Amino acid sequence: MAKTTAPKKKAAAGKKAEAAAAPGAAPAYQSMPAGTPFFELSRLMIVGIDSAAGRLIQKAQVAPNGAWPSAWSPIAAGAWVIMTAGLTKDGRVAVVAQPSGTVNLSFITEDANQVGPVDKWNPPVNIGAPPGAASYQKLSMANDADGRIEVFLTDNQGRIWWIYQNPDQIVQVQKTITPPGTTTPIVVTVDELRPPAQPWSAWQQIPGGLVTVTALRQADGRIALFGINSGLHLYRCQQNTAQALKVTDWTGWVQIDNGATGGFIEMAPVVGPLGGTNLFALTQNGQVVHTLQRPASSDNWTPWASPGYSRVPKYTLAAGIQGDGDIVLVTSDQQRVHEFNAQLDAAAQIWTGWRDLSASSYSTRLTLNYNADGRLALFSMMIMPDGTNGLWTINQMAIDSTEWEYQWTSLTDNNLKQIAVVRDLTPPA
């Protein structure tokens, strides 16, 4: 949704009106709260792997904008090594994870029947493994222009792999109809969409070598990939077509670090309020820099810029969208002080500047997502003295607020290995 340089209150009101005017949009196609039950009734869910037994687990708000239960719930039996999570086309939580003892990956979704207080999950479905892969460094998931799930990963050799849900097939069928104004039936041939014969494509290797890769669905539905290699060089590429089915449907990789930026240790892409993809990245020197796709959905990007200099170098970065579509950044610096920086005007690139938010006793990884009412939730996964991770969360006080809750809510004090935060659009009734 386009955002102008109008005063903040007017811009926010305009966005709410636009959202209310599109109640039928499919949940997988939305990137901001749309004033529909999909988001008003949604809740945040954390999917994770615990450290002790390798269990695949989840914890979700008990209601939209609600509290968090004390217990974690299982998703699938057995032990698991690595995972990522996202949403199906109809808004159910989906997980791709590696079971212990095999290189094959499994695809797990919420059961479509979520009536009752307990989350229900379908059995894992084997989607195979890339040829020659022994282990995985990073998994990433995104929805394409059709809402289908596409999965990307980097393996132990730094190779980049891609698999996707196959599109529906068009089948010609004959139907008998009686045209208006006549009693004589006729046979006509029509096109119908049918589920594909094979639910998933084969694994395909995308040229290049990366340590980590992140997939993002852009405003026009095409997926963009961002990756960092072993030399800390940062690259991007994107689909040439809205329904990419083969490797040649992608652009080549473009290296986007330079002598001024040096190498990068972290990246955080996000689609902004003007529809363009924004890439925020953390340099080796601990500074956050920003480049913007302009115009939206093009292959043109602005020069690197800074949303604000940091006197103390930063070591971790998260980017998120709050309920009115504005971008918010949260970081932690080498003194373990957390800071946020909110974009006030996307067209003029005006920011609040870095503001201290909180602090932690140990190093942490940060994640942002928004509640059903549009307030951001910040998750801090802190490395504990025993080598496992604890997890805490706080909420923004209101959309566009520069105040955050003072007291962190503990989701677990330890025993986490990995998490992903998603917005469950189909919670149990």
C-alpha positions in Angstrom: 0.0 0.0 0.0 1.4 3.3 -1.0 2.5 5.8 1.6 2.9 9.5 1.0 4.6 12.3 2.8 1.4 13.4 4.4 1.4 14.0 8.1 1.7 10.8 10.2 -1.9 10.7 11.5 -3.4 11.3 8.0 -1.2 8.6 6.5 -2.1 6.1 9.1 -5.8 6.8 8.7 -5.5 6.4 4.9 -3.8 3.0 5.3 -6.5 1.8 7.6 -9.1 2.8 5.1 -7.3 1.0 2.3 -7.0 -2.1 4.5 -10.7 -2.1 5.3 -11.5 -1.9 1.6 -9.9 -5.2 0.8 -11.5 -7.8 3.1 -11.3 -10.7 0.6 -7.5 -10.7 0.1 -5.9 -14.1 0.8 -3.8 -14.2 3.9 -0.7 -15.4 2.2 -0.8 -12.4 0.0 -0.8 -9.8 2.8 2.2 -8.2 4.4 0.3 -5.9 6.8 -2.8 -6.1 9.0 -5.7 -5.6 6.7 -8.6 -5.1 9.2 -10.0 -8.6 8.4 -10.6 -11.6 10.6 -7.4 -13.1 9.2 -5.4 -10.7 11.3 -7.8 -9.6 13.9 -8.1 -13.2 15.0 -4.5 -14.2 14.5 -2.0 -14.9 17.2 1.8 -15.1 17.3 3.4 -18.6 17.4 6.9 -19.6 18.1 8.2 -22.8 16.4 11.4 -24.2 17.8 13.7 -27.0 18.6 14.8 -27.7 22.2 18.4 -28.4 23.1 18.0 -31.4 25.4 16.0 -33.8 23.3 15.8 -32.1 19.9 12.0 -32.0 20.1 10.1 -29.9 17.5 7.9 -27.7 19.7 5.6 -24.7 19.6 4.2 -22.1 21.9 1.4 -19.7 20.8 -0.6 -16.9 22.4 -3.7 -18.2 24.0 -5.8 -15.6 22.1 -5.2 -12.7 19.7 -2.9 -10.2 21.5 -3.1 -12.6 24.4 -0.9 -14.1 27.1 1.6 -16.9 26.5 1.1 -20.3 28.1 3.7 -21.8 30.4 4.1 -25.1 28.5 5.5 -25.8 25.1 3.5 -28.2 22.9 4.9 -30.9 20.6 4.5 -30.6 16.8 5.9 -34.0 15.7 7.5 -37.0 17.4 11.2 -37.7 17.4 14.3 -35.6 17.4 15.1 -32.8 14.9 18.2 -31.0 13.8 17.3 -27.7 12.0 14.0 -26.1 10.9 12.2 -23.0 9.4 8.6 -22.0 9.5 6.1 -20.0 7.5 2.4 -20.1 6.3 0.5 -22.2 3.9 -1.6 -20.5 1.2 -4.7 -20.7 3.4 -2.9 -19.2 6.5 -1.9 -22.4 8.4 1.5 -22.6 10.0 3.9 -24.7 8.0 7.3 -26.2 9.1 10.2 -27.6 7.1 12.6 -29.5 9.4 15.3 -32.2 9.3 14.7 -35.3 11.4 17.7 -36.6 13.3 19.5 -39.5 11.6 18.6 -38.5 8.0 19.4 -35.8 5.5 15.8 -35.9 4.2 13.6 -33.0 5.1 10.0 -33.1 6.3 7.1 -30.8 5.6 4.6 -30.4 8.5 1.4 -28.3 8.5 -1.3 -27.5 10.9 -4.4 -29.6 10.4 -7.1 -27.7 8.6 -9.5 -28.7 11.4 -8.5 -26.5 14.4 -11.8 -26.7 16.3 -11.1 -27.1 20.0 -8.4 -25.7 22.4 -5.5 -27.9 21.3 -3.4 -27.3 18.2 -3.5 -30.2 15.7 -0.7 -31.0 13.2 -0.6 -33.2 10.2 2.0 -36.1 10.1 5.4 -35.1 8.6 5.7 -35.6 4.8 9.1 -36.5 3.4 10.2 -34.0 0.7 13.6 -35.6 0.2 17.1 -34.1 0.2 19.3 -32.2 -2.3 21.7 -34.6 -4.0 25.0 -35.0 -2.1 24.0 -32.9 0.9 25.3 -34.2 4.3 23.9 -31.4 6.5 22.4 -27.9 6.3 23.6 -24.4 7.3 20.4 -22.4 6.8 16.7 -23.0 5.8 14.4 -20.3 4.5 10.8 -20.3 3.4 8.6 -17.8 1.4 5.2 -17.8 -0.4 5.3 -17.0 -4.1 2.8 -15.1 -6.2 0.4 -18.0 -6.1 0.7 -18.4 -2.4 2.6 -21.7 -2.8 5.5 -22.4 -0.4 9.0 -22.3 -1.8 11.9 -23.5 0.4 15.6 -22.5 0.0 18.6 -23.8 1.9 22.4 -23.8 2.0 24.1 -27.2 2.6 27.4 -28.1 4.2 29.3 -27.4 0.9 27.8 -23.9 0.6 25.6 -25.0 -2.3 22.2 -23.3 -2.7 19.1 -25.5 -3.2 15.5 -24.8 -4.0 12.2 -26.8 -3.9 8.6 -25.6 -4.3 5.0 -26.8 -4.1 4.0 -27.5 -7.7 1.3 -25.3 -9.2 -2.1 -26.6 -10.0 -2.5 -28.2 -13.4 -5.1 -27.1 -16.0 -7.3 -29.9 -17.2 -9.8 -29.7 -20.0 -13.1 -31.4 -19.1 -16.5 -31.7 -20.9 -19.6 -30.4 -19.2 -23.2 -30.6 -20.2 -25.1 -27.3 -19.8 -28.4 -25.9 -20.9 -28.0 -22.4 -22.4 -30.4 -19.7 -21.2 -33.5 -19.5 -23.3 -33.4 -23.1 -24.5 -34.2 -26.5 -23.3 -31.6 -28.3 -25.4 -28.5 -29.4 -23.5 -25.1 -29.0 -25.1 -21.6 -30.3 -24.3 -18.9 -27.7 -23.8 -15.2 -28.0 -23.0 -13.8 -25.9 -20.1 -10.5 -25.6 -18.3 -10.4 -26.6 -14.7 -7.7 -26.4 -12.1 -6.7 -29.7 -10.5 -4.1 -30.4 -7.8 -0.7 -31.4 -9.3 0.2 -35.0 -9.8 3.3 -34.5 -7.7 2.9 -32.1 -4.7 6.5 -31.0 -4.7 9.1 -30.2 -7.4 12.5 -31.9 -7.6 15.4 -30.2 -5.7 17.1 -27.7 -8.0 20.6 -26.2 -7.4 20.8 -22.4 -7.8 24.4 -21.5 -9.0 26.6 -19.8 -6.4 28.0 -20.5 -2.9 26.6 -19.1 0.3 26.7 -19.7 4.1 23.3 -18.3 4.8 20.3 -17.4 2.6 17.1 -15.5 3.3 14.0 -15.6 1.0 11.5 -12.7 0.9 8.2 -12.4 -1.1 8.3 -9.0 -2.8 5.3 -6.6 -3.4 4.7 -8.1 -6.9 4.8 -11.7 -5.6 8.2 -12.6 -7.0 10.7 -14.0 -4.4 14.0 -12.3 -3.8 17.0 -14.0 -2.2 19.7 -12.4 -0.1 22.8 -14.3 1.0 26.2 -14.0 2.7 29.1 -16.2 1.7 32.1 -17.4 3.7 34.0 -14.2 2.7 31.2 -12.1 4.3 30.2 -10.8 0.9 26.5 -9.9 0.4 24.5 -11.0 -2.7 21.0 -10.7 -4.0 19.0 -12.2 -6.8 15.3 -12.4 -7.6 12.8 -14.4 -9.8 12.4 -13.1 -13.3 8.8 -14.3 -13.5 5.9 -14.6 -11.0 5.8 -18.3 -11.5 9.4 -19.4 -11.5 9.7 -23.2 -12.1 13.4 -23.6 -13.2 16.7 -22.1 -12.3 16.8 -20.0 -15.5 13.8 -18.2 -14.1 16.1 -16.3 -11.7 18.4 -13.4 -12.3 22.1 -13.9 -11.6 23.6 -13.1 -8.2 24.7 -9.5 -7.7 27.3 -8.7 -5.2 26.2 -5.6 -3.2 28.9 -5.0 -0.6 31.7 -2.6 -1.6 35.0 -1.1 -0.3 33.1 1.4 1.8 30.8 -1.1 3.5 33.3 -3.9 3.9 31.9 -7.4 4.6 28.6 -8.1 6.4 27.7 -10.3 9.3 23.9 -10.1 9.2 21.1 -9.0 6.9 17.4 -8.2 7.4 15.2 -7.6 4.2 11.7 -6.3 4.6 9.0 -4.9 2.2 8.4 -1.3 3.1 5.2 0.9 3.0 6.0 2.1 -0.5 6.1 -1.4 -1.8 9.8 -1.6 -2.4 12.1 -4.1 -0.8 14.4 -2.6 1.9 17.6 -4.4 2.8 19.2 -3.6 6.1 22.6 -5.1 6.8 25.1 -5.1 9.6 28.7 -4.4 8.7 31.7 -6.1 10.3 32.3 -2.8 12.1 28.9 -3.0 13.7 27.0 -0.3 11.7 23.6 -0.7 10.2 23.3 0.3 6.5 20.3 0.4 4.2 19.6 0.0 0.5 16.2 0.3 -1.1 14.6 -1.1 -4.2 13.4 1.9 -6.2 11.0 1.7 -8.0 9.3 -1.1 -6.2 9.7 -4.6 -7.7 12.5 -3.4 -10.0 16.1 -4.4 -10.2 17.3 -0.9 -9.3 18.6 -0.2 -5.9 19.7 3.0 -4.1 23.3 3.5 -2.9 24.0 2.3 0.6 22.9 4.8 3.3 22.8 4.9 7.1 19.6 5.2 9.2 21.8 6.5 12.0 25.4 6.1 13.2 26.1 4.0 16.3 29.0 5.0 18.7 29.0 1.5 20.1 29.2 -1.3 17.4 26.2 -3.5 17.1 26.3 -7.3 16.8 22.7 -8.3 16.0 19.8 -6.8 13.9 16.1 -7.4 13.4 13.8 -5.6 11.0 10.0 -5.6 11.2 6.8 -4.0 10.0 4.4 -2.5 12.6 0.7 -2.4 12.1 0.5 0.7 10.0 3.2 -0.6 7.6 6.1 1.4 8.9 9.5 -0.2 9.3 11.1 -0.6 12.8 14.7 -1.8 13.4 15.9 -3.3 16.7 19.6 -4.0 17.5 21.8 -4.9 20.4 25.3 -3.5 20.8 28.5 -4.8 22.2 27.6 -3.4 25.6 24.4 -5.6 25.3 22.1 -2.5 25.1 19.1 -2.9 22.8 18.1 0.0 20.6 15.3 0.7 18.2 15.0 3.0 15.2 11.5 3.7 13.6 11.0 5.0 10.1 8.7 8.1 10.3 8.5 8.8 6.5 9.5 6.2 3.9 9.6 8.7 0.9 11.9 11.1 2.7 13.7 8.4 4.6 13.2 10.1 8.0 14.0 8.0 11.1 13.7 8.5 14.9 17.3 7.7 15.3 18.6 5.0 17.6 17.0 5.0 21.0 17.9 2.8 23.9 15.2 0.3 24.6 16.5 -2.3 27.1 19.5 -4.4 27.9 20.4 -8.0 28.5 22.9 -9.9 30.7 24.1 -12.0 27.9 24.4 -11.9 24.1 21.1 -12.4 22.2 19.4 -12.8 18.8 16.4 -10.6 18.1 13.2 -11.2 16.1 10.3 -8.9 15.4 6.7 -9.6 14.4 3.4 -7.9 15.1 0.3 -8.7 17.2 -3.2 -9.0 15.8 -3.8 -5.3 16.9 -0.6 -4.2 14.9 1.7 -3.6 17.9 5.1 -5.0 17.4 6.4 -7.9 19.6 10.1 -8.2 20.2 11.6 -11.6 21.0 15.1 -11.9 22.5 16.7 -15.4 22.4 19.6 -15.0 24.9 22.6 -17.4 25.1 22.7 -18.7 28.7 25.7 -19.8 30.6 24.9 -23.5 30.0 25.2 -22.9 26.2 21.4 -23.2 25.5 19.1 -20.3 24.8 16.4 -18.7 26.8 13.6 -16.6 25.3 11.9 -13.4 26.4 9.4 -11.0 24.8 8.0 -7.5 25.1 5.4 -5.5 23.2 5.2 -2.1 21.7 2.6 0.0 23.7 0.7 1.0 20.5 1.1 1.3 16.8 3.8 4.0 16.1 4.5 4.2 19.9 8.1 4.8 20.9 7.3 3.2 24.3 7.7 -0.5 25.0 6.7 -2.6 27.9 9.2 -2.3 30.7 9.0 -5.9 32.0 10.0 -8.8 29.8 7.8 -11.9 29.7 9.8 -15.2 30.0 8.9 -17.9 27.5 11.6 -20.2 28.7 14.8 -19.6 30.8 16.9 -22.1 28.8 16.9 -25.3 26.6 16.2 -23.7 23.2 18.3 -24.4 20.2 16.5 -22.5 17.4 13.2 -20.6 16.9 11.1 -19.0 14.2 8.2 -16.6 14.9 5.1 -16.7 12.7 1.6 -15.3 12.8 -1.0 -18.2 13.0 -4.0 -17.2 11.0 -6.0 -20.3 11.8 -5.8 -20.7 15.6 -7.9 -23.3 17.5 -11.4 -22.1 18.3 
